[in-house]
């Protein structure tokens, strides 16, 4: 009989409320990260304020947007990272 519990399901992840971190004999509660978890790269820097915060899931960095279309010279124009 196995004593291993699979906690990778969304049910368990959504039920995590508090995490205590003990370091050097002290215990402190980390504040919750309430920012974005899905981020699209851009040409300007973006900082996710995650330092010393408890996070409920992974941050997902989406792919860089890419658009391709015909141009007036009978070729293709590719726009990477723009709108």
C-alpha positions in Angstrom: 0.0 0.0 0.0 1.4 3.4 -1.0 1.3 6.5 1.2 1.9 8.8 -1.7 -0.8 11.4 -2.5 -0.9 12.9 -5.9 -1.2 16.7 -5.3 -0.7 17.7 -8.9 -4.4 18.0 -9.6 -6.1 21.3 -9.9 -8.3 20.4 -6.9 -5.4 20.3 -4.5 -3.7 23.4 -6.1 -6.9 25.5 -5.7 -7.2 24.4 -2.1 -3.8 25.7 -0.9 -4.5 28.7 1.2 -1.4 29.3 3.4 2.3 28.3 3.2 4.5 28.7 6.2 8.2 29.2 5.5 10.6 28.4 8.4 14.2 29.7 8.2 16.6 30.0 11.0 14.1 29.0 13.6 11.6 31.7 12.7 8.3 31.3 10.9 6.8 33.9 8.7 3.7 34.0 6.4 4.5 35.1 2.9 2.0 37.5 1.3 0.1 36.2 -1.7 1.1 37.1 -5.3 -2.0 38.7 -6.9 -0.5 39.7 -10.2 -0.6 38.2 -13.7 0.3 34.5 -14.2 0.2 34.7 -18.1 2.7 37.1 -19.7 3.4 38.0 -23.3 6.9 39.2 -24.1 7.2 42.7 -25.4 9.9 45.2 -26.3 9.6 46.9 -22.9 10.6 45.4 -19.6 7.9 44.0 -17.3 8.6 43.0 -13.7 6.3 40.5 -12.0 6.5 41.4 -8.3 6.9 37.8 -7.1 9.9 38.1 -4.7 9.0 36.8 -1.2 5.4 36.0 -2.2 3.5 32.8 -2.1 2.3 31.8 -5.6 -0.6 29.4 -6.4 0.6 28.3 -9.8 3.4 28.6 -12.4 3.9 31.8 -14.5 3.4 31.1 -18.2 5.4 33.1 -20.7 3.4 33.1 -23.9 5.0 32.9 -27.3 6.1 36.2 -29.0 3.3 37.3 -31.4 4.2 36.9 -35.0 2.2 38.0 -38.1 2.9 37.2 -41.7 1.1 38.7 -44.7 1.6 39.5 -48.5 3.1 42.8 -49.4 2.9 45.0 -52.5 6.2 43.6 -53.9 4.7 40.1 -54.2 6.6 39.0 -51.2 5.9 38.2 -47.6 6.2 40.6 -44.6 6.8 39.2 -41.2 6.1 41.2 -38.1 7.6 39.8 -34.9 6.5 41.1 -31.5 4.2 43.9 -32.9 0.6 44.5 -33.5 
